[in-house]
Amino acid sequence: MKPNRRQLITPHGPLALPTFLPDATQGVVRALDARDLEACGVQALQTNVFHLMQKPGSSTIRALGGLHQMMSWDRPIVTDSGGFQVYSLIRQNPGDGQLSDRGMSFQPEGAARKFQLTPEKSVQLQLRYGADVVVCLDDCTHPEDPPATQQESVRRTIAWAQRCKAEFARLVAAKGLSEADRPLLLAVIQGGTSRELRRHCAEALLEIGFDAYGYGGWPLDGEGNLLVDVFAYLRELVPRKFPMHALGVGHPASVVTCVELGYDLLDSVMPTRDARHGRLYVFNQPVGLDDDFFSYLYVSDNRHIKAKGPVSPHCDCPCCAHYSLGYLHHLFKLGDGLYQRLATMHNLRFMMQLLERLRKR
């Protein structure tokens, strides 16, 4: 399996690069089914093993034939490892779980038992679920965490990546998977805003050897701005033959920036979450990506009550093809589920069109 700049070959087919992956965190993109996603031009999805192991649970996923069969999705799936949840659940709320060199243990609110997640278990579950791209468990941090925390994160991330690689190799051999049939393995580079730590982490992971690499850690600074310098430096550290994943990047302007820096994969809940809450994305011109290439449309605004036209004249999504903005406003005010479906399809189609424009540059 030999990835390159313009295409990533996976067991469930090739991905044209760069590409955006909607987050189907718990095995679903909220309000949409597989046919809706295909109608939007979605190439691949990103799920999350941390959430899936809780709901619906690993035994259920296996009984339903794995993620692809369960979701009726025959295109590639990336399964995030749960590393971000180490940060969001335990680092921010130490009482909710324990983090050690072995892994993490946690008991979600309302759960009857504790869950354990180690580097080995994360890989085991991702392969059991049928992932096309397996992500190594990492110890995520915030860019403003102190140096001692960043150093510990890098040390642990490297050690966990080594264990993930060994377990991945063991399972691939045990399953008798050929180079062409096996999933890809992606390692996540931590280090906060420290160039020294980022370089140390990247060099160590490159020496271990993976198919692809990802930007690890919260992607924004304390004021909500994309950490452009860190993203750029990290892309310089990793040879261009390796695809890179800008984990958690979904703001349209940030997507453009990361792609221009050389990132190939991007994912975020932002476009679908914005859609559900009434914030829709609209291109300001039919082609091109000028500085002012898009704007937000707030569907709840009363000036849209009698709008006969579509959300965007530059969009070919099912919503814009068949329904008026005024009707979408009406559905939003009703709180009807059809609004969530149509609006989510619109924002995802916008993201797919955005990546199509970027691939043409």
Number of C-alpha atoms within 10 A of each C-alpha: 15 13 17 15 16 14 16 22 19 22 18 18 14 16 19 18 20 25 28 26 24 26 25 21 20 19 21 18 23 17 17 15 14 17 12 18 20 14 14 22 18 20 20 24 22 25 25 22 27 24 17 22 21 13 13 12 14 18 12 14 22 16 9 14 14 20 23 20 14 16 17 12 18 14 19 24 26 26 30 25 28 25 26 23 18 27 20 15 16 18 20 13 12 14 11 14 18 17 17 10 14 14 20 20 18 20 15 14 8 6 10 8 10 10 15 17 23 22 29 20 17 28 28 16 21 29 20 17 25 23 28 24 23 27 29 32 31 31 32 28 27 23 20 14 11 11 15 8 17 25 18 14 23 25 19 21 28 26 18 23 26 19 18 27 21 15 18 25 14 12 16 16 12 9 10 11 12 11 11 12 15 21 27 24 22 28 31 29 30 33 31 29 20 15 14 11 20 24 19 19 22 26 16 18 22 19 9 14 16 17 19 23 27 25 26 27 25 22 22 16 14 11 6 8 10 19 17 16 12 18 20 16 14 23 24 13 14 19 11 13 12 21 25 28 27 26 21 19 23 21 16 19 15 18 25 17 16 24 21 14 17 19 28 27 24 24 22 20 19 17 26 25 18 17 23 22 15 22 20 24 24 19 20 17 14 11 12 14 17 9 7 10 16 17 13 13 15 17 24 18 10 12 11 20 16 13 15 12 16 19 26 23 14 16 19 17 23 16 23 21 14 10 15 20 20 21 18 27 24 19 18 20 13 11 12 12 12 14 23 23 20 22 31 30 26 27 26 25 25 26 25 20 20 22 20 16 14 18 14 7 8
